[in-house]
């Protein structure tokens, strides 16, 4: 056992002598925050990335392949789709700056 842990079997495993969890929230800093219009600002780990928001019409199979598999990945602000899997369970469209990795208001 590490110093500061209380050795009372499984019930206390992972707890400090103070009773707090050993994974303190101060050390769980998330750099990318997503502003869900329904739930407010949340950690990006609550979301699933759905890709760039692009035109879905394609005149032929070759252009459809390009649209689906060959992403532009441009530097700057562009529209993306995100699914709030750990929250409201809704798809949201957000503007994200790919150079700073921050969401625009």
N, C-alpha and C positions, 0 to 999 in steps of 0.2 A: 504494500500500500504506500501511497505517497503521503508526505506530511500534510496534515490538515484534514485528512479523511477520517471518518468515524468507522471503525471496523465492526459493524453489527450485522453482517450477512448481506443478503441480496437486497433487502428493502432499503438499505442506505447506500448501496453502490452508486457512485456518480454524484454523491452529495458531499459538500464541504462540511466542516465542523459547524459552520454558521447556519447550516440548513439550506443554503442556496445551491442551485445546480452548478456543477463545475463548468458548464458552458455558459459563462456569463454573457449577457446581451451586449455588454460593452465591446466585446471582441467579435461580434457578428455584424461587422460593418458591410453594408451592401452599397456598391458604388452606383449601380444603375437603378434608378427609381422610375416607375411607370405611373403616370397619372391616369387612373381609370376614371372615366366620367361618371360612373355609377357608384364606385366604392372609395374614391379618393386615391391619394398617392400610396403605392405599394411597392414592395421589392420585386425585381424582375423575375425572381424565382417562382412567383405565383403565376406567371404567364407562360404561354407557349407561343413561339414565334411562328407567324403564318406566312411570312414573306413580304416582298414588295407589293404595293398596290399597283397593278398594271392593267392595261387593256386586255380583255379576255377574248376579243374577236380575232380570229386568224383565218385568212382566206384559204390556206392549204396546209398540208401536214408538215411541210418543212418549216414554215413560219410558226406553226404551233409548237414544234419541237424547240425552236429558238426561244419562244415566249416562256415555256415551262422550265427548260433546263439550263439555259444560258442567261444567267442573271447579269444585269448591268453593273451593280455594285458601285455606283457613282459616289464620289466624294461630295459631301454637302447634305442639305436637307432633302429628304424624300419621304413619301407616305408608305407606311407599313401596316400590316394587319397583325394583331396580337389577340390571343384567346386567354381570357382570365379564368384559368382552370381551377385555381384555389380560391376563387371569390364568387363573383356574380354569374359565372359560366356564360359570358357574352363575348362576342367578337367586337373589338374596337379598332378603329383606324386612327393611327397617330403619326405625327411628323417627328422624325428623328434625324439629328445631324450626325452623319457617319464619321465626321472628322473629330468631333468631341465626344461622341457616343452619349449624347444627352437628348432628351425629348423636348421639343418646342411646345410652347403653350398654345 
